[in-house]
Amino acid sequence: MAGDQNRERDRAHTHDDERTRRADVRDTYDRIATHFASTREYAWPEVEAFVETHATDVDTGVGLDLGCGNCRHAELFEAHLESVIGLDVSRGLLETGRKRALERDFDVELIQGDAASLPLAADAVDVAVYVATLHHLPTRAARRASLDDLARVLAPDGRALVSAWSTAHDRFDETEGFDTTVEWILPGGEPVDRFYHIYAPDEFEADLTDSDLELLEWELSSGNCYATVAGAETNDEPRFEDR
Amino acid sequence: MKESLLDILCCPLDKHDLELEDAEYDDEEVVSGTLVCTECGEEYPIEDGIPNLLPPDMREETPA
């Protein structure tokens, strides 16, 4: 009995530590937001190709840029979808997204949120990009929770592109997945550490396969893993027990 | 945020619907207000037009 209580308490502590570490990622990007966004001018070609393939026949749909940063990928959606959501943990980055949307005259609904506990309804999203964000979540549990939550909000016939940095990149010698920090150098020369989990390609594939997402295809490109996935069939009953 | 966004927003903790309270508008935009979970009662602020739907323990400002 006491053992159970201890385990409960340990679990609660682990949970708190993890949330704190996820909040650390928020603080890091708040700190570097303006400079970071200024170096993220252009959409990635892999994302452009995904949007061209999967966002063209859903005019009435909802698009989600998960980990939107300055909304350069939300901007790609805007021509194809009825509404576009940009979600990021960092308020500072969301402000750079708002500025870009004003300057370039595109519509995006901005939400501050956590990729591992999405504030979006089940099956609400038709097309999503989750690019260069998953690898900032500090634990495997959080990364898995995030993939499962993406499966929940993505419609069963919806599609998402998930990318993460991988050991296949030239700068890494490792072959196993590992945790590290990568410095961001602010204009004054001040370094700011950013947490990364660098995925081994087979680890990325395994995490996607084990998640509630349906893995359709994946590839390596420019040192990143890219997966095209579909949402989960909604099995659980809507929780309307209070009505 | 636009009020229509409420159709697809939910509480990040228990995924139940949210209700908008104390809203202030600028044209169609909700510029401030509070989103309240209809199940757990947790409150999420809308700050200068952007809803802060971080789980509460990720929301607190870190001392500078």
Interface residues (C-beta under 8 A of the other chain):
Chain A: D16 R19 T20 R22 A23 R26 D27 V62 I85 V89 R91 L94 R98 E109 L110 I111 Q112 G113 D114 S117 L118 P119 L120 A121 A122 A124 V125 R152 R239 D242
Chain B: M1 K2 L5 D7 I8 L9 C10 C11 P12 L13 D14 K15 H16 T38 E39 Y44 E47 G49 I50 P51 N52 L53 L54 P55 D57 M58 E60 T62
